[in-house]
Amino acid sequence: MENITLEKITYKNYIDVIWRLKVSRSQKNFVASNNNSLAEAYVAITNGCVAMPFAICKNNKPIGFLMIGYGMDEEDLEGEDPLFIEMVKKSYCLWRFMIDKRYQNKGYGRKAMQLALDYIRTFPCGKADLCWLSYEPENVVAKKLYESFGFIEQPQWYNGKEGEEIPALLKL
Ligand SMILES: CC(C)(COP(=O)(O)OP(=O)(O)OC[C@H]1O[C@@H](n2cnc3c(N)ncnc32)[C@H](O)[C@@H]1OP(=O)(O)O)[C@@H](O)C(=O)NCCC(=O)NCCS
């Protein structure tokens, strides 16, 4: 039986998360490397912000990575629309999400997403009304997956610039 779980990053799983979990070449533009994400988590955590990185495991073996944030740092949001900043300050965020290329398209991403939302809905950092995330406009797999969980695109916060991601919101 396949048991998909979210596990804290530990000495036991971090080598796999950093070195072995990769997306395909055509997906590299869609998500930061897990190395970078863990470095960002370190910066957030050591500067009074929230980052909750998890290994997505199948029968205890890491097959993916996700990171949840809460009320991101204002400095990091410089130049954004004030309404967007207001929303972000009091919302959860699905900050990073990837399934290793060898394990994609087998339903594990959907299962991990459900587990992440179940966890967010326990409000581990305090009550919030919204969860947000963002994706590259050409990432149709992610867009469809998020839509199926009720995320609604927010085009008013997307300026169409190169490298810009489209934000989407879910009511918790
Ligand atoms: C997005 C991602 C996490 C989805 O994980 P996954 O395990 O492949 O997803 P699942 O197998 O659970 O499938 C989820 C949905 O996407 C669809 N899907 C998955 N891979 C697909 C593919 N290659 N082509 C078309 N549809 C695909 C499935 O049909 C499924 O929909 P369904 O449940 O209605 O059938 C994974 O593709 C990934 O890591 N992509 C690269 C990184 C990335 O884009 N991260 C998101 C950044 S915003």
Ligand as a Chemical Component Dictionary entry (heavy atoms), coordinates in Angstrom:
data_LIG
# 
_chem_comp.id                   LIG 
_chem_comp.type                 NON-POLYMER 
_chem_comp.pdbx_formal_charge   0 
_chem_comp.three_letter_code    LIG 
# 
loop_
_chem_comp_atom.comp_id 
_chem_comp_atom.atom_id 
_chem_comp_atom.alt_atom_id 
_chem_comp_atom.type_symbol 
_chem_comp_atom.charge 
_chem_comp_atom.model_Cartn_x 
_chem_comp_atom.model_Cartn_y 
_chem_comp_atom.model_Cartn_z 
_chem_comp_atom.pdbx_ordinal 
LIG C1  C1  C 0 2.782  20.149 -10.296 1  
LIG C2  C2  C 0 3.233  18.796 -9.726  2  
LIG C3  C3  C 0 3.665  18.995 -8.270  3  
LIG C4  C4  C 0 2.051  17.826 -9.786  4  
LIG O1  O1  O 0 2.463  16.615 -9.195  5  
LIG P1  P1  P 0 2.036  15.163 -9.778  6  
LIG O2  O2  O 0 2.345  14.165 -8.749  7  
LIG O3  O3  O 0 2.653  14.992 -11.108 8  
LIG O4  O4  O 0 0.478  15.383 -9.915  9  
LIG P2  P2  P 0 -0.651 14.250 -9.885  10 
LIG O5  O5  O 0 -0.125 12.982 -10.495 11 
LIG O6  O6  O 0 -1.231 14.189 -8.529  12 
LIG O7  O7  O 0 -1.663 14.878 -10.900 13 
LIG C5  C5  C 0 -2.330 16.064 -10.625 14 
LIG C6  C6  C 0 -3.095 16.456 -11.835 15 
LIG O8  O8  O 0 -2.207 16.934 -12.845 16 
LIG C7  C7  C 0 -2.362 16.182 -14.061 17 
LIG N1  N1  N 0 -1.033 15.909 -14.577 18 
LIG C8  C8  C 0 0.048  15.500 -13.868 19 
LIG N2  N2  N 0 1.121  15.412 -14.685 20 
LIG C9  C9  C 0 0.684  15.763 -15.907 21 
LIG C10 C10 C 0 1.290  15.857 -17.180 22 
LIG N3  N3  N 0 2.586  15.584 -17.349 23 
LIG N4  N4  N 0 0.547  16.277 -18.226 24 
LIG C11 C11 C 0 -0.761 16.568 -18.075 25 
LIG N5  N5  N 0 -1.407 16.488 -16.882 26 
LIG C12 C12 C 0 -0.688 16.091 -15.835 27 
LIG C13 C13 C 0 -3.048 14.925 -13.708 28 
LIG O9  O9  O 0 -3.875 14.524 -14.767 29 
LIG C14 C14 C 0 -3.793 15.234 -12.438 30 
LIG O10 O10 O 0 -5.100 15.592 -12.642 31 
LIG P3  P3  P 0 -6.265 14.548 -12.211 32 
LIG O11 O11 O 0 -6.007 14.144 -10.767 33 
LIG O12 O12 O 0 -7.506 15.355 -12.383 34 
LIG O13 O13 O 0 -6.127 13.422 -13.138 35 
LIG C15 C15 C 0 4.409  18.185 -10.551 36 
LIG O14 O14 O 0 4.011  18.106 -11.907 37 
LIG C16 C16 C 0 5.701  18.979 -10.469 38 
LIG O15 O15 O 0 6.495  18.799 -9.546  39 
LIG N6  N6  N 0 5.941  19.853 -11.446 40 
LIG C17 C17 C 0 7.190  20.600 -11.531 41 
LIG C18 C18 C 0 7.294  21.640 -10.439 42 
LIG C19 C19 C 0 6.102  22.557 -10.434 43 
LIG O16 O16 O 0 5.605  22.968 -11.472 44 
LIG N7  N7  N 0 5.661  22.893 -9.205  45 
LIG C20 C20 C 0 4.575  23.803 -9.014  46 
LIG C21 C21 C 0 5.123  25.178 -8.977  47 
LIG S1  S1  S 0 3.834  26.378 -8.850  48 
# 
loop_
_chem_comp_bond.comp_id 
_chem_comp_bond.atom_id_1 
_chem_comp_bond.atom_id_2 
_chem_comp_bond.value_order 
_chem_comp_bond.pdbx_ordinal 
LIG C1  C2  SING 1  
LIG C2  C3  SING 2  
LIG C2  C4  SING 3  
LIG C2  C15 SING 4  
LIG C4  O1  SING 5  
LIG O1  P1  SING 6  
LIG P1  O2  DOUB 7  
LIG P1  O3  SING 8  
LIG P1  O4  SING 9  
LIG O4  P2  SING 10 
LIG P2  O5  DOUB 11 
LIG P2  O6  SING 12 
LIG P2  O7  SING 13 
LIG O7  C5  SING 14 
LIG C5  C6  SING 15 
LIG C6  O8  SING 16 
LIG C6  C14 SING 17 
LIG O8  C7  SING 18 
LIG C7  N1  SING 19 
LIG C7  C13 SING 20 
LIG N1  C8  SING 21 
LIG N1  C12 SING 22 
LIG C8  N2  DOUB 23 
LIG N2  C9  SING 24 
LIG C9  C10 SING 25 
LIG C9  C12 DOUB 26 
LIG C10 N3  SING 27 
LIG C10 N4  DOUB 28 
LIG N4  C11 SING 29 
LIG C11 N5  DOUB 30 
LIG N5  C12 SING 31 
LIG C13 O9  SING 32 
LIG C13 C14 SING 33 
LIG C14 O10 SING 34 
LIG O10 P3  SING 35 
LIG P3  O11 DOUB 36 
LIG P3  O12 SING 37 
LIG P3  O13 SING 38 
LIG C15 O14 SING 39 
LIG C15 C16 SING 40 
LIG C16 O15 DOUB 41 
LIG C16 N6  SING 42 
LIG N6  C17 SING 43 
LIG C17 C18 SING 44 
LIG C18 C19 SING 45 
LIG C19 O16 DOUB 46 
LIG C19 N7  SING 47 
LIG N7  C20 SING 48 
LIG C20 C21 SING 49 
LIG C21 S1  SING 50 
# 
